[in-house]
Amino acid sequence: EKVLPDILYIFEKSDRLGAGMPYSERGACREHVANVSANELPHLPETLTEYIKRKPYHEDPDFSDYRNINEYQVIPRLLLGNYMEEQFKLLLNEARKLGADIKVHKETAVTDIHRKEDALFHITTERDETFVCSRVILCTGHHWPKKYEEQVKGWYDSPYPPSKFTTPTDHAVAIRGTSLTAVDAVKTLARLNGTFTKKDHEYTYTRHENSQNFSMTLFSKRGYLPALRFHSEGSPYSEGWIMSQDEIYEYKQKNGGFVDLDYIFERNFKKPLQKKNEKFYNEIKDLSIEEFVKKMLSIRDELDSFELFKAEYSEAQKSIERHQTIAWKEMLAAFSYAINYPAKHFSAEDMMRMRKTLLPLISVIIASLPQSSYHEMIALYNAGIIDLISVEDESHVEPDENEGIVYHFSDAAGNKKSEHYRLYIDAIGQQPVQFNDIPFEGLRTDGSISSGYLKFKDKNKGMEAFEEDRSHILKIEPDYFYLRVDGLNINDHFQALDYYGEATENLYIMAVPYIAGLNPDYSGLDFCDTAGKRVALAIKHTSDANQLVS
């Protein structure tokens, strides 16, 4: 048996450790703010206030003096990155004091990972160096592949890094999406082409002289703008609040081997809502998931997106001023967090149902757009510079042979249109990475990882789905059907599963684009915090078991 030295290797392709893409120059400029406040941060070695006491953030007057920090105020993204980078250093120092041998390799991209016959992982870097390790945890973060960017002038496959936008655009711009990613693009382009002015709590926007033809059009399949931040009464995101592993397996034994979506909706949304707001609970207690979503989205379908945006701002502002939460939104956000863990135990039918009905509503509500971003969006809207077009599923974008793109869609009256734009930004947010696109060929070829699948509970429904879409439905003889979901297959410990559904020993997947299929909502620091704890506990359990055997 080969014995390896107890070394923890950390490989980071950038020059910063701990800041992450959204909170560093790779994902933000000074104008970008996080959608979390100091009171919502996970437990770290020091609080944000303590950190700023040591390192004042002079770029923003609200965070330059630790004595004046409002813990409910959203944090500039670059500040949050500096803070997390510092916390990472403190954690590493603490680990080293406890005897851990940690070797950090910054500006070092890992190009491949092979699991050899001795069950050890051989890690290859871009410098052709090889490191042999007994365990691997993939934490590669966001993944923004380039399709046409740098090949087609005026085409951008993401708005990141925002520093790539350097010149004014004296013409119309097309932005695909209305998520927080799209808002990032809007904020960056707006500053290149004009100026925001604040007077008596009102924002106005004025175009620069050389950008008089600048405008932005958001294209969205649902036509919904993100919901705004509101007052939240403490964090409901705790391990004890979600369904435990013991509870999951006990439920599966009694219910045909699956966890039912309706049960989770009752357990993690309706019942907590009853305690928070009995009146609203009574209005929706007898509604199915589909009926509830229809009720909540009906007003969005009836009103102009920006006019609804204004109405929701008033509601959110009252919530903040009165320190009163909006119970159903808070519970839905908590539900989206809690659903991650039983989701991999759903039937294929329930996963398809959840993605079709619940996720469109959840994705809008959990966005938690900061009020400052709202003011800028409305200033652009009032100036006639931004609008939103709701498009159908068949809409698509083609690169123009000279510059930019042609957007093909149907308008509200059903008339087919093809509009040319010199500048196009795809801003629909992080998309799942499929099995064949995982950058580590060794893991794909040696069978350490596999695509995610969920079994159909009803064989007849499986057959119907198979006949409709054989690209996403797998038939196993004689009559078992499986839904292929995005990304990789993992278990409750974020451990990779091989082709046969068996856990690959000592390989853990925390790279969220790789596990999006079985983790419907993987956004936020809360999710990272919980996932990290689960992986750490799994490794500790394995180590303790090995010590007992030896």
SELUM-978341 format. One record per residue (C-alpha): residue in three letters; x, y, z. Coordinates in steps of 0.2 Angstrom, whole numbers, plus 5000, padded with zeros to 4 digits. Each point is the difference from the previous one (the first is absolute). Layout:
// SELUM-978341
ALAXYZ
...
//
This chain:
// SELUM-978341
GLU500050005000
LYS500750174995
VAL500150125014
LEU499950194995
PRO500650145011
ASP498650105009
ILE500050154989
LEU498550114995
TYR500350074982
ILE498950154995
PHE500150044981
GLU499350174995
LYS500150064982
SER499950185004
ASP501150115011
ARG498850015014
LEU499449875013
GLY498350015007
ALA499250154991
GLY499249894987
MET499450064982
PRO498550115005
TYR500950095014
SER501650044991
GLU500650104984
ARG499549844990
GLY498250035004
ALA499750185006
CYS500550184999
ARG499750145013
GLU498150024995
HIS499649825004
VAL499249955017
ALA499649845008
ASN498349945003
VAL500449965018
SER500450105016
ALA501249985014
ASN498749925011
GLU499749864987
LEU501849954999
PRO500549825006
HIS501149995015
LEU501850044996
PRO501550045011
GLU499550195002
THR498450104996
LEU500050124986
THR500050145013
GLU501549935008
TYR500949984983
ILE499650194995
LYS500750055017
ARG501749934995
LYS499850054981
PRO498850144997
TYR499250004982
HIS500350184995
GLU499249974982
ASP498350005008
PRO499550135014
ASP498749885007
PHE501449875004
SER501550125004
ASP499750015019
TYR499549845009
ARG499150105013
ASN498750054987
ILE499749844991
ASN498249954998
GLU500049815001
TYR498449994989
GLN500750104986
VAL500649904984
ILE501949994998
PRO501050064985
ARG500649844991
LEU501850055000
LEU500050035018
LEU499249845003
GLY501449914990
ASN501350095010
TYR499249955016
MET499849814995
GLU501850004994
GLU500650065017
GLN498949875009
PHE500749864989
LYS501850065006
LEU499450005018
LEU499349824998
LEU501649944992
ASN501150085013
GLU498949915014
ALA500149844991
ARG501950014999
LYS500150045018
LEU499149845003
GLY501449914991
ALA499249994982
ASP501350004986
ILE499150114986
LYS500850044984
VAL499150134989
HIS500350024982
LYS499350164993
GLU499950044982
THR500049814996
ALA498749934990
VAL499649815001
THR499949924983
ASP499649825004
ILE499649885014
HIS500349814998
ARG499549875013
LYS501349864998
GLU499949825005
ASP500750035017
ALA498450115003
LEU501150155001
PHE499750164990
HIS501350074989
ILE499850194997
THR500850084985
THR500250195000
GLU500350124985
ARG501849995004
ASP500149824997
GLU500249965018
THR499249855008
PHE499449985018
VAL499449845008
CYS498650025012
SER498949885010
ARG498550114999
VAL499350144988
ILE498750135003
LEU499550094984
CYS499650195005
THR500350084983
GLY498550125001
HIS499250094986
HIS500349944982
TRP499750124985
PRO500549924984
LYS500250104984
LYS499049954985
TYR500150154989
GLU500950135011
GLU501750064992
GLN499449924983
VAL498550114997
LYS500250195002
GLY498750065012
TRP499549835008
TYR500349975018
ASP499649835008
SER500050085017
PRO500250175008
TYR501549945009
PRO501350065004
PRO499150174998
SER501750094997
LYS499949934982
PHE498750144997
THR501150154997
THR499250114987
PRO498350094998
THR498749934989
ASP499050134990
HIS498749874994
ALA498749885007
VAL500649855010
ALA499249835002
ILE500149915017
ARG499449825001
GLY499249975018
THR499350105014
SER500949925015
LEU501350085011
THR501349964987
ALA499050114988
VAL500050145013
ASP501949995001
ALA500150034981
VAL498850145001
LYS500950095014
THR501749994991
LEU499350064983
ALA499050145008
ARG501650075007
LEU501049994984
ASN498650104991
GLY499350125013
THR499950065018
PHE498849975014
THR499550155011
LYS499249985017
LYS498950145007
ASP498849995015
HIS500049814999
GLU499650004981
TYR501249944987
THR500150074982
TYR501149944986
THR500750114986
ARG500949944985
HIS501750064995
GLU500250114985
ASN500849864990
SER498649875005
GLN498450084995
ASN499449854990
PHE500549885015
SER498549895006
MET499849825007
THR498749874997
LEU499949855012
PHE499349844992
SER499149885012
LYS499049844997
ARG499050045015
GLY500150195000
TYR500250015019
LEU501250125008
PRO500949945016
ALA499150025017
LEU500750135012
ARG500949985017
PHE498850015015
HIS500349995019
SER500449825005
GLU499849955018
GLY501649905003
SER500649864989
PRO498849854998
TYR501449914991
SER500649875013
GLU500549825000
GLY498749965013
TRP498650084989
ILE500249894985
MET499649824998
SER501349895008
GLN500849854992
ASP499249885012
GLU498350094997
ILE500249984981
TYR500449825000
GLU498649965013
TYR498850094988
LYS500649914985
GLN499849835008
LYS498250045003
ASN499650084983
GLY500649894987
GLY501950065000
PHE499750184996
VAL499850175009
ASP498450084994
LEU500150184994
ASP498250045008
TYR500649945017
ILE501650114999
PHE498950154995
GLU498849975015
ARG501549975012
ASN501150144995
PHE498950134993
LYS498249995006
LYS500349955018
PRO501350135004
LEU498950134991
GLN498649965011
LYS501050055015
LYS500650164992
ASN498350064992
GLU498549905003
LYS498950114990
PHE501049974984
TYR500249825004
ASN498149985001
GLU499950084982
ILE501249874993
LYS499949855011
ASP498949904989
LEU500850044984
SER501149884990
ILE501850054995
GLU499350054983
GLU498650105006
PHE501150095013
VAL501250054986
LYS498650054988
LYS499350125014
MET501750075004
LEU500550034982
SER498350064993
ILE500350185005
ARG501749994991
ASP499249954984
GLU498750135001
LEU501050165004
ASP501450084990
SER501749945008
PHE500750175004
GLU498450065008
LEU499949845010
PHE501850035005
LYS499550175007
ALA498649925010
GLU501149875007
TYR501350135005
SER498750095011
GLU499549835008
ALA501949965003
GLN500350185007
LYS498649995013
SER500749835005
ILE501750075003
GLU499550165009
ARG498849915011
HIS501149855003
GLN498649884995
THR500449864988
ILE498949954985
ALA499649825007
TRP499649914984
LYS501650064991
GLU501149975015
MET499349825001
LEU500149974982
ALA501950055000
ALA500249885015
PHE499149874991
SER501150014984
TYR501549975012
ALA499249865009
ILE499549914984
ASN501849974994
TYR500349855012
PRO498549894997
ALA499950054981
LYS501249864995
HIS498749885008
PHE498650064989
SER499249904987
ALA500350064982
GLU498250064999
ASP500250115015
MET501650074994
MET499250054983
ARG498550075009
MET501150115012
ARG501050074985
LYS498550044990
THR499050085014
LEU500950055016
LEU501750054994
PRO499450144989
LEU499250085015
ILE501449965012
SER501350074988
VAL499150175000
ILE499750015018
ILE501849945007
ALA500950134988
SER499850135014
LEU500550154990
PRO500750145010
GLN499150165001
SER501550104993
SER499949894984
TYR498150034999
HIS500250195001
GLU501349994985
MET498849884990
ILE498550125002
ALA501150154996
LEU500449924984
TYR498249954997
ASN499450185003
ALA501350074988
GLY499349884987
ILE501749914998
ILE499549825006
ASP498649894995
LEU499549825002
ILE499349884986
SER499249845005
VAL500549864987
GLU499449834997
ASP501049845002
GLU500349994981
SER500950175001
HIS501949994995
VAL501550104997
GLU501149994984
PRO501750084998
ASP500050134986
GLU501349984986
ASN500750185003
GLU499750055018
GLY498949955015
ILE498449894998
VAL498349984994
TYR498749965013
HIS498549904993
PHE498450005010
SER498250035000
ASP499250165007
ALA498550015012
ALA498849994985
GLY500949854993
ASN500850084986
LYS501749934995
LYS501550125002
SER501850004996
GLU501050155008
HIS501850044998
TYR501150065014
ARG501850054999
LEU500349945018
TYR499349855008
ILE500349935018
ASP499449835005
ALA499550035019
ILE498949855004
GLY501249965015
GLN501049845004
GLN499549854990
PRO500349825004
VAL501549924993
GLN499649834992
PHE501049845002
ASN500950014984
ASP500550185003
ILE500849965017
PRO501850064997
PHE500949865009
GLU500049864987
GLY500849885011
LEU498549995012
ARG498949984985
THR500949854992
ASP500549915016
GLY498249995005
SER500250105016
ILE498550124996
SER498349974991
SER498650104994
GLY498550035012
TYR498549894998
LEU498349995009
LYS498949854999
PHE498150024995
LYS498849945013
ASP498749964987
LYS500649894986
ASN498650064989
LYS500550185002
GLY501849954997
MET499449924983
GLU499150164995
ALA501550115004
PHE501149884991
GLU498950004984
GLU500050205001
ASP501950035004
ARG501249864998
SER501550115002
HIS499650035018
ILE499149845005
LEU501049845002
LYS499149834998
ILE500749855010
GLU499349834995
PRO498749945002
ASP499050155005
TYR501050125012
PHE500150184995
TYR501250145006
LEU500150184998
ARG501750074996
VAL500350165010
ASP501350134997
GLY501849975006
LEU500749865011
ASN499349875012
ILE500450025018
ASN499449945017
ASP499450095016
HIS501950035004
PHE500350084983
GLN501049854996
ALA500249954981
LEU499049854995
ASP500749894986
TYR499049924985
TYR499349875011
GLY499450125013
GLU501449955013
ALA500950145009
THR501850044994
GLU501049995015
ASN500850165005
LEU499350114986
TYR498950145004
ILE499150134989
MET499750175006
ALA500150094984
VAL498250064998
PRO499950004981
TYR500449825000
ILE498649955012
ALA498650114995
GLY498949864995
LEU499849925017
ASN500250175009
PRO498650114993
ASP500550155010
TYR501950015003
SER500250195002
GLY500750095015
LEU501249995014
ASP498849905010
PHE500049864988
CYS501950004999
ASP500150005019
THR498949855002
ALA500749904986
GLY501850035007
LYS499449945017
ARG499349844992
VAL501649964991
ALA501150035015
LEU498949895011
ALA500049864986
ILE501950014999
LYS500149995019
HIS498949855001
THR501049914987
SER501650045009
ASP499449955017
ALA499449834992
ASN501749974992
GLN500850035016
LEU498949875008
VAL500449884987
SER501950025001
//
